[in-house]
Amino acid sequence: MHPVLDAIVAILLILGAAFALVGSYGLAKLGDFAKRLHGPTKATTLGVGSVLAASAVFFTPIARIERDICSVRPPRRPRS
């Protein structure tokens, strides 16, 4: 895989793990029932979304990514 894409996947996975850790810490430390549900739900949702984005980047075919994102050539214009 492309080194830039490897870095993006690694950053998204670390970010997702950090949000999941914050969510589990909030579940353990918050006192009231409503607080115990509200706080960790937001953090865990961000964590799972980040891991989902990392898996989407990882499993997308590399030729398509290089063609769409990493290419510096302008798009081809149709002939008149």
N, CA, C and O atoms as a DFTB+ gen file, in Angstrom:
320 C
 N C O
     1  1       0.829      -1.178       0.000
     2  2       0.000       0.000       0.000
     3  2       0.879       1.249       0.000
     4  3       2.061       1.182       0.337
     5  1       0.322       2.339      -0.363
     6  2       1.022       3.612      -0.409
     7  2       1.347       4.071       1.023
     8  3       0.501       3.934       1.907
     9  1       2.547       4.607       1.273
    10  2       2.921       5.012       2.636
    11  2       1.993       6.079       3.238
    12  3       1.752       6.088       4.445
    13  1       1.487       6.958       2.402
    14  2       0.564       7.983       2.918
    15  2      -0.734       7.332       3.382
    16  3      -1.286       7.711       4.416
    17  1      -1.217       6.368       2.632
    18  2      -2.435       5.668       3.023
    19  2      -2.214       4.836       4.277
    20  3      -3.111       4.726       5.114
    21  1      -1.024       4.246       4.417
    22  2      -0.703       3.527       5.653
    23  2      -0.746       4.461       6.852
    24  3      -1.247       4.090       7.914
    25  1      -0.224       5.666       6.689
    26  2      -0.236       6.632       7.785
    27  2      -1.661       7.065       8.129
    28  3      -1.998       7.225       9.302
    29  1      -2.492       7.254       7.113
    30  2      -3.885       7.646       7.355
    31  2      -4.621       6.551       8.115
    32  3      -5.364       6.840       9.053
    33  1      -4.422       5.298       7.718
    34  2      -5.075       4.181       8.400
    35  2      -4.594       4.092       9.843
    36  3      -5.399       3.886      10.751
    37  1      -3.294       4.245      10.063
    38  2      -2.757       4.166      11.422
    39  2      -3.308       5.287      12.310
    40  3      -3.664       5.050      13.464
    41  1      -3.375       6.494      11.772
    42  2      -3.896       7.618      12.554
    43  2      -5.365       7.411      12.900
    44  3      -5.781       7.670      14.029
    45  1      -6.148       6.947      11.935
    46  2      -7.568       6.702      12.200
    47  2      -7.777       5.596      13.228
    48  3      -8.676       5.696      14.063
    49  1      -6.965       4.547      13.180
    50  2      -7.095       3.475      14.160
    51  2      -6.698       3.930      15.556
    52  3      -7.356       3.574      16.533
    53  1      -5.641       4.706      15.658
    54  2      -5.216       5.214      16.968
    55  2      -6.253       6.179      17.523
    56  3      -6.554       6.156      18.716
    57  1      -6.792       7.017      16.664
    58  2      -7.834       7.950      17.094
    59  2      -9.087       7.197      17.557
    60  3      -9.692       7.560      18.566
    61  1      -9.471       6.163      16.830
    62  2     -10.625       5.352      17.221
    63  2     -10.408       4.648      18.546
    64  3     -11.314       4.588      19.377
    65  1      -9.212       4.115      18.746
    66  2      -8.908       3.452      20.012
    67  2      -8.909       4.439      21.169
    68  3      -9.353       4.106      22.268
    69  1      -8.418       5.649      20.932
    70  2      -8.409       6.663      21.985
    71  2      -9.834       7.069      22.371
    72  3     -10.135       7.217      23.556
    73  1     -10.703       7.249      21.387
    74  2     -12.093       7.586      21.697
    75  2     -12.790       6.447      22.435
    76  3     -13.573       6.700      23.350
    77  1     -12.523       5.211      22.058
    78  2     -13.119       4.077      22.764
    79  2     -12.628       4.002      24.200
    80  3     -13.388       3.664      25.107
    81  1     -11.354       4.318      24.403
    82  2     -10.812       4.327      25.767
    83  2     -11.458       5.421      26.609
    84  3     -11.802       5.190      27.768
    85  1     -11.625       6.602      26.038
    86  2     -12.289       7.696      26.758
    87  2     -13.736       7.325      27.086
    88  3     -14.221       7.630      28.176
    89  1     -14.414       6.682      26.164
    90  2     -15.784       6.259      26.405
    91  2     -15.898       5.238      27.524
    92  3     -16.804       5.322      28.353
    93  1     -14.994       4.284      27.553
    94  2     -15.037       3.275      28.616
    95  2     -14.654       3.874      29.962
    96  3     -15.185       3.466      30.995
    97  1     -13.740       4.834      29.961
    98  2     -13.383       5.524      31.208
    99  2     -14.576       6.325      31.722
   100  3     -14.849       6.325      32.923
   101  1     -15.283       7.002      30.833
   102  2     -16.464       7.754      31.238
   103  2     -17.558       6.850      31.773
   104  3     -18.270       7.230      32.703
   105  1     -17.703       5.678      31.211
   106  2     -18.696       4.730      31.700
   107  2     -18.357       4.269      33.112
   108  3     -19.257       4.060      33.925
   109  1     -17.082       4.110      33.411
   110  2     -16.668       3.634      34.731
   111  2     -16.706       4.741      35.784
   112  3     -16.974       4.457      36.951
   113  1     -16.445       5.994      35.406
   114  2     -16.265       7.045      36.402
   115  2     -17.458       7.964      36.626
   116  3     -17.567       8.567      37.694
   117  1     -18.356       8.088      35.650
   118  2     -19.484       9.002      35.834
   119  2     -20.487       8.389      36.804
   120  3     -20.661       7.171      36.842
   121  1     -21.161       9.258      37.606
   122  2     -21.986       8.766      38.689
   123  2     -23.435       8.491      38.330
   124  3     -23.932       7.393      38.577
   125  1     -24.111       9.454      37.758
   126  2     -25.537       9.352      37.484
   127  2     -25.792       8.416      36.292
   128  3     -24.951       8.284      35.402
   129  1     -26.970       7.769      36.292
   130  2     -27.299       6.831      35.220
   131  2     -27.340       7.512      33.855
   132  3     -26.827       6.970      32.875
   133  1     -27.949       8.700      33.787
   134  2     -28.045       9.410      32.514
   135  2     -26.663       9.840      32.026
   136  3     -26.383       9.762      30.829
   137  1     -25.807      10.286      32.923
   138  2     -24.439      10.665      32.544
   139  2     -23.649       9.444      32.082
   140  3     -22.831       9.533      31.166
   141  1     -23.900       8.314      32.717
   142  2     -23.176       7.091      32.345
   143  2     -23.555       6.620      30.947
   144  3     -22.767       5.938      30.292
   145  1     -24.731       6.966      30.490
   146  2     -25.132       6.581      29.137
   147  2     -24.773       7.634      28.095
   148  3     -24.368       7.296      26.983
   149  1     -24.919       8.907      28.450
   150  2     -24.771       9.976      27.464
   151  2     -23.316      10.198      27.043
   152  3     -23.015      10.221      25.850
   153  1     -22.425      10.359      28.002
   154  2     -21.027      10.668      27.693
   155  2     -20.314       9.586      26.902
   156  3     -19.745       9.881      25.851
   157  1     -20.324       8.347      27.368
   158  2     -19.618       7.295      26.628
   159  2     -20.219       7.003      25.255
   160  3     -19.508       6.546      24.360
   161  1     -21.505       7.256      25.077
   162  2     -22.119       6.989      23.781
   163  2     -21.522       7.877      22.698
   164  3     -21.248       7.413      21.591
   165  1     -21.322       9.144      23.011
   166  2     -20.724      10.051      22.014
   167  2     -19.297       9.643      21.677
   168  3     -18.926       9.583      20.504
   169  1     -18.497       9.362      22.698
   170  2     -17.098       9.016      22.457
   171  2     -16.983       7.690      21.716
   172  3     -16.158       7.558      20.812
   173  1     -17.791       6.718      22.085
   174  2     -17.712       5.419      21.438
   175  2     -18.183       5.500      19.983
   176  3     -17.645       4.810      19.117
   177  1     -19.182       6.335      19.717
   178  2     -19.637       6.511      18.339
   179  2     -18.524       7.099      17.477
   180  3     -18.321       6.654      16.347
   181  1     -17.812       8.078      17.986
   182  2     -16.679       8.640      17.239
   183  2     -15.574       7.603      17.044
   184  3     -14.944       7.549      15.988
   185  1     -15.345       6.784      18.063
   186  2     -14.322       5.748      17.946
   187  2     -14.656       4.711      16.899
   188  3     -13.802       4.340      16.093
   189  1     -15.889       4.240      16.904
   190  2     -16.302       3.240      15.921
   191  2     -16.320       3.845      14.514
   192  3     -15.956       3.176      13.548
   193  1     -16.739       5.096      14.397
   194  2     -16.720       5.763      13.095
   195  2     -15.312       5.908      12.548
   196  3     -15.086       5.763      11.347
   197  1     -14.375       6.191      13.425
   198  2     -12.985       6.322      12.994
   199  2     -12.416       4.979      12.537
   200  3     -11.705       4.915      11.534
   201  1     -12.722       3.922      13.260
   202  2     -12.256       2.589      12.852
   203  2     -12.920       2.171      11.540
   204  3     -12.284       1.533      10.702
   205  1     -14.181       2.523      11.358
   206  2     -14.873       2.225      10.105
   207  2     -14.240       2.975       8.929
   208  3     -14.080       2.416       7.845
   209  1     -13.882       4.244       9.150
   210  2     -13.216       5.010       8.096
   211  2     -11.844       4.411       7.764
   212  3     -11.446       4.375       6.599
   213  1     -11.124       3.942       8.787
   214  2      -9.822       3.315       8.548
   215  2      -9.973       2.037       7.730
   216  3      -9.168       1.771       6.838
   217  1     -10.998       1.249       8.030
   218  2     -11.186       0.022       7.259
   219  2     -11.622       0.329       5.829
   220  3     -11.269      -0.404       4.905
   221  1     -12.378       1.397       5.639
   222  2     -12.771       1.781       4.280
   223  2     -11.557       2.197       3.469
   224  3     -11.451       1.845       2.294
   225  1     -10.643       2.936       4.072
   226  2      -9.416       3.339       3.366
   227  2      -8.546       2.117       3.093
   228  3      -7.959       2.002       2.017
   229  1      -8.459       1.213       4.050
   230  2      -7.569       0.052       3.909
   231  2      -8.050      -0.905       2.830
   232  3      -7.232      -1.437       2.080
   233  1      -9.356      -1.138       2.731
   234  2      -9.860      -2.138       1.808
   235  2     -10.265      -1.578       0.446
   236  3     -10.753      -2.329      -0.399
   237  1     -10.077      -0.291       0.215
   238  2     -10.324       0.273      -1.104
   239  2      -9.153      -0.097      -2.018
   240  3      -7.998       0.011      -1.606
   241  1      -9.426      -0.526      -3.234
   242  2      -8.318      -0.905      -4.123
   243  2      -7.341       0.251      -4.351
   244  3      -7.752       1.388      -4.582
   245  1      -6.067      -0.051      -4.284
   246  2      -5.023       0.972      -4.353
   247  2      -4.998       1.655      -5.717
   248  3      -4.696       2.847      -5.789
   249  1      -5.300       0.952      -6.783
   250  2      -5.269       1.583      -8.107
   251  2      -6.329       2.672      -8.207
   252  3      -6.101       3.713      -8.823
   253  1      -7.467       2.435      -7.610
   254  2      -8.532       3.443      -7.630
   255  2      -8.149       4.669      -6.804
   256  3      -8.414       5.800      -7.213
   257  1      -7.533       4.453      -5.656
   258  2      -7.120       5.577      -4.814
   259  2      -6.044       6.390      -5.515
   260  3      -6.106       7.619      -5.535
   261  1      -5.065       5.716      -6.087
   262  2      -4.011       6.445      -6.777
   263  2      -4.560       7.219      -7.966
   264  3      -4.105       8.328      -8.245
   265  1      -5.518       6.656      -8.658
   266  2      -6.089       7.343      -9.807
   267  2      -6.917       8.546      -9.361
   268  3      -6.849       9.602      -9.991
   269  1      -7.693       8.410      -8.295
   270  2      -8.609       9.466      -7.889
   271  2      -7.963      10.539      -7.021
   272  3      -8.253      11.723      -7.191
   273  1      -7.104      10.151      -6.106
   274  2      -6.592      11.099      -5.116
   275  2      -5.148      11.506      -5.386
   276  3      -4.822      12.693      -5.366
   277  1      -4.299      10.545      -5.634
   278  2      -2.866      10.814      -5.703
   279  2      -2.402      11.312      -7.060
   280  3      -1.234      11.671      -7.208
   281  1      -3.251      11.345      -8.024
   282  2      -2.863      11.779      -9.355
   283  2      -2.817      13.301      -9.419
   284  3      -3.682      13.981      -8.867
   285  1      -1.804      13.827     -10.095
   286  2      -1.683      15.272     -10.231
   287  2      -2.093      15.744     -11.619
   288  3      -2.097      16.946     -11.886
   289  1      -2.434      14.828     -12.493
   290  2      -2.862      15.215     -13.828
   291  2      -4.289      15.739     -13.782
   292  3      -5.108      15.227     -13.019
   293  1      -4.598      16.751     -14.583
   294  2      -5.984      17.237     -14.632
   295  2      -6.881      16.210     -15.318
   296  3      -6.395      15.390     -16.096
   297  1      -8.166      16.246     -15.044
   298  2      -9.067      15.294     -15.703
   299  2      -9.111      15.516     -17.201
   300  3      -8.915      16.632     -17.682
   301  1      -9.372      14.441     -17.936
   302  2      -9.434      14.524     -19.389
   303  2     -10.751      15.175     -19.799
   304  3     -11.809      14.896     -19.234
   305  1     -10.656      16.040     -20.787
   306  2     -11.844      16.683     -21.320
   307  2     -12.369      15.893     -22.506
   308  3     -11.585      15.388     -23.309
   309  1     -13.669      15.781     -22.623
   310  2     -14.205      15.060     -23.798
   311  2     -13.943      15.846     -25.073
   312  3     -13.919      17.077     -25.074
   313  1     -13.748      15.111     -26.151
   314  2     -13.489      15.750     -27.437
   315  2     -14.782      16.306     -28.002
   316  3     -15.852      15.718     -27.851
   317  1     -14.662      17.445     -28.652
   318  2     -15.853      18.088     -29.259
   319  2     -16.038      17.666     -30.686
   320  3     -16.981      18.106     -31.343
